[in-house]
Amino acid sequence: YCQGTLGQNVVNLIAVTWIVFFYGNGRNPLVPLALASVVFGIGRIVDVISDPIMGYLSDNATFKSGRRKPFIFWGAPLLAISLFFVFTPPAPEIIWANILWLFLFSNLYFTMLTITGVPYRSVVPDIAPSSKERISVSAWMAIFGTIGIMIASLGGGPIIEAFGYPVMGITMGAVVLASFWISLFGVKERHRSESDLKAGLSLFGAILKTIKNKQFLAFVAAVVCFQVGLQIVMMTLPFFVTSILGQSKAQ
């Protein structure tokens, strides 16, 4: 099950580190840098809406193969494909076409990350019902997640330098697909009866109850600060290495 965290971190780190650099770098960027950042950032705003909706749909799904597995199985290849296509604009010399391409495929990427990642993370309570088990599973997820970070951070630049962005997209997309599909062998879901489904909260009721949880809000505030700081560092790193230090993308 924990293999999926590897893929989740690979796809997230590759996107954060390289998409804006790919579109906005150089004297003749594919998309003006500020605009590339805005277009890419729209996907994160969409996440604010899509994540809780996806969580609600996953919780209340009634597929024969389980609530989570179909989303992970079908979402993973589309996530890998979207990562590849975001780095392959068909008309690099036409700025408006690049803007449209970035908008479409960055939002497809974020949507597929939600469709795959939210159900994947939601499996933890089913396979680890006790606190001790959840700590153990979370530790293994952190280990595989760290391996994913190493693959993305140490592999992305050298592959781009040697073979180009499309090959990097294919390679990392294959890693992401394999890790999520392998994780399915560890997904053991608890069956929910019709009475359980009827007793569940509505989407808005669940959101309202969540935002009243002060401990959760404090946790979210910390995570937001950490992620904003981390992603700013990762997004600016290729610019710093190539423009300030004068080194290659691989470095």
WOVEN-V849784 format. One record per pair of residues at least 4 apart in sequence whose ideal C-beta (glycine too) atoms are under 6 Angstrom apart, sorted by the first residue. I is the first residue (numbers start at 0). J is the second residue. D is the distance in Angstrom with one decimal. If there is no record, write none. Layout:
# WOVEN-V849784
i = (I,I)
j = (J,J)
d = (D,D)
This chain:
# WOVEN-V849784
i = (0,0,0,1,1,1,2,2,2,2,3,3,3,3,4,4,4,5,5,5,5,6,6,6,7,8,8,8,8,9,9,9,9,9,9,10,10,12,12,12,13,13,13,13,14,15,15,15,16,17,18,19,19,19,19,19,20,20,21,22,22,22,22,23,23,23,29,29,30,30,30,30,30,38,38,39,42,42,42,45,45,46,46,49,49,50,50,51,53,53,54,55,57,57,57,57,60,62,64,64,65,66,67,67,68,68,68,70,70,70,71,71,71,71,74,74,74,74,75,75,75,76,77,78,78,78,79,79,79,81,81,81,81,82,82,83,83,83,84,85,85,85,86,86,86,87,88,88,90,101,111,112,113,122,122,123,123,125,125,126,127,127,127,140,148,149,150,151,154,155,156,156,157,158,158,158,159,159,159,160,160,160,162,168,191,191,200,200,226,230,235,238,239,240,240,240,246)
j = (182,185,186,139,140,143,143,178,181,182,119,178,179,182,140,143,144,143,146,147,178,175,178,179,116,12,144,147,148,147,150,151,171,174,175,82,175,16,148,151,17,151,155,171,18,230,233,234,233,21,39,23,35,36,39,234,24,237,164,29,30,35,101,28,32,35,91,97,34,35,97,98,101,101,102,105,105,106,109,49,109,50,109,53,113,113,117,206,113,117,117,202,66,67,118,121,66,69,68,69,188,188,118,122,72,183,186,74,114,118,115,118,119,179,78,111,114,115,115,176,179,176,111,111,112,115,172,175,176,104,107,108,111,168,172,168,169,172,104,104,105,108,164,165,168,165,97,100,96,105,115,116,117,126,186,127,136,188,189,187,132,133,136,144,152,153,154,155,158,167,248,249,249,162,167,170,164,167,248,247,248,249,166,172,195,196,204,205,230,234,239,242,243,244,246,250,250)
d = (5.2,3.0,6.0,4.3,4.8,4.7,5.9,4.7,4.4,4.6,4.9,5.8,5.1,3.5,4.3,4.7,4.2,4.4,5.4,3.8,4.5,4.1,3.2,4.9,5.5,5.9,4.7,3.4,5.2,4.5,5.5,4.6,5.7,5.4,5.5,5.8,4.7,5.8,5.9,3.9,5.8,5.1,5.5,5.1,5.3,4.9,5.0,5.7,4.8,5.5,5.8,5.4,5.2,5.6,5.5,5.6,5.0,4.2,5.8,4.6,4.4,4.2,5.7,4.8,3.4,4.0,5.7,4.3,5.4,4.2,5.0,5.4,6.0,5.1,5.2,5.4,4.9,5.1,3.7,5.7,5.9,5.4,5.7,5.8,4.8,5.6,6.0,5.9,4.9,4.4,5.3,4.5,5.8,6.0,4.2,5.6,4.4,4.8,5.0,5.8,4.4,6.0,4.0,5.3,5.8,5.9,5.7,5.3,5.5,4.1,5.7,5.7,5.4,5.7,5.8,5.4,4.0,3.4,5.4,5.2,3.8,5.7,4.6,3.9,5.9,5.2,3.4,5.0,4.4,5.6,4.4,4.2,5.3,5.4,4.8,3.8,5.5,5.1,4.9,4.1,5.8,5.9,4.0,5.8,4.4,5.2,4.9,4.5,4.4,5.5,6.0,5.2,5.5,5.9,5.3,5.6,5.9,5.0,4.5,5.2,3.7,4.4,4.5,5.9,5.8,5.5,5.2,5.5,5.8,5.9,4.7,4.7,4.3,5.7,4.3,5.8,5.7,4.9,5.0,5.5,4.8,3.9,3.7,5.8,4.3,5.9,4.1,4.2,5.9,5.8,5.8,5.3,5.0,5.2,5.0,5.7,3.8)
